[in-house]
Structure formats: C-alpha cells, structure tokens
C-alpha cells in the first residue's frame, strides 16, 4: 500500500466519523482544522484506523503524531509487517 492509498482509506474513516463528506486531509491537517475533533473522536479515529488496516499503534506513535501526515507515516510503518 502506498501513501495515496492510505490517505484515501483514512479520509473515508474521517468522513464517516465526522459525518462530513467534504473533509480533505493533508499532511498538515490537525485537530484544529476539523470541527469536532476532540480527544474522544481522536480515540475513535485511532480505533477505526486500527480495525480498517488490521494493525495496532504503539501509544508513543499516537502521542507523537502531531498531524495527519505523521499518523499516515506511523500507519504505513505497520502495513505489511
């Protein structure tokens, strides 16, 4: 899976959780950019991403991901392990 494919699938997850088909993600997207992205929805996002890709993030990966780009990088490090 390449970065574009990961973005496509993660974008679908974001759109489902936030019920907003207009969400467009970039490497720089943060919680400040998406209305309703709080700590609770963040946990839902992480859980849905883990289930969709059949992976498990390490706590440190989640904590140090400051934006969507860093989250995608962490995700791709797990895909294909």
C-alpha positions as MATLAB code, in Angstrom:
seq = 'XXXXXXXXXXXXXXXXXXXXXXXXXXXXXXXXXXXXXXXXXXXXXXXXXXXXXXXXXXXXXXXXXXXXXXXXXXXXXXXXX';
ca = [
       0.000    0.000    0.000;
       1.326    3.413   -0.893;
       0.760    6.762    0.816;
      -2.025    7.830   -1.581;
      -3.975    4.627   -0.945;
      -3.575    5.048    2.812;
      -4.810    8.649    2.560;
      -7.841    7.516    0.574;
      -8.869    4.958    3.183;
      -8.101    7.229    6.147;
     -10.083   10.053    4.521;
     -13.101    7.736    4.302;
     -12.741    6.991    8.029;
     -12.556   10.704    8.881;
     -15.605   11.442    6.732;
     -17.587    8.658    8.430;
     -16.665    9.658   11.978;
     -17.259   13.363   11.457;
     -20.217   12.803    9.100;
     -18.719   15.264    6.626;
     -18.116   14.215    3.018;
     -16.244   17.473    2.373;
     -13.220   16.645    4.568;
      -9.960   16.807    2.644;
      -6.849   15.694    4.514;
      -3.266   16.796    4.010;
      -0.029   16.090    5.838;
      -0.513   19.310    7.813;
      -4.132   18.647    8.915;
      -4.544   18.801   12.704;
      -7.447   18.676   15.143;
      -7.670   22.473   14.902;
      -8.640   22.122   11.223;
     -11.632   19.812   11.706;
     -14.639   20.872   13.730;
     -15.482   18.367   16.436;
     -12.061   16.682   16.534;
     -11.536   16.323   20.254;
      -9.926   13.686   22.473;
     -12.932   11.372   22.265;
     -13.195   11.482   18.491;
      -9.417   11.070   18.303;
      -9.727    7.746   20.133;
     -12.498    6.726   17.736;
     -10.309    7.648   14.759;
      -7.370    5.621   16.050;
      -9.616    2.645   16.775;
     -11.265    2.751   13.348;
      -7.908    3.090   11.572;
      -6.506    0.148   13.523;
      -9.521   -2.001   12.644;
      -9.565   -0.958    8.978;
      -5.889   -1.736    8.462;
      -5.693   -4.627   10.959;
      -2.831   -3.003   12.861;
      -2.064   -1.795   16.394;
      -0.404    1.539   17.001;
       2.020    1.894   19.886;
       0.964    4.517   22.407;
       4.094    6.563   21.666;
       3.209    6.669   17.943;
      -0.219    8.089   18.697;
       1.118   10.605   21.214;
       3.859   11.953   18.971;
       1.722   12.246   15.829;
       1.149   15.979   15.622;
      -0.758   15.913   12.319;
      -2.334   13.557    9.793;
       0.930   13.218    7.851;
       2.729   11.797   10.888;
      -0.220    9.486   11.584;
      -0.114    8.178    7.984;
       3.651    7.618    8.302;
       3.087    5.606   11.507;
       0.304    3.678    9.800;
       2.463    2.793    6.801;
       5.213    1.540    9.098;
       2.776   -1.145   10.285;
       1.213   -2.114    6.962;
       2.853   -5.231    5.627;
       4.625   -6.183    8.853;
];
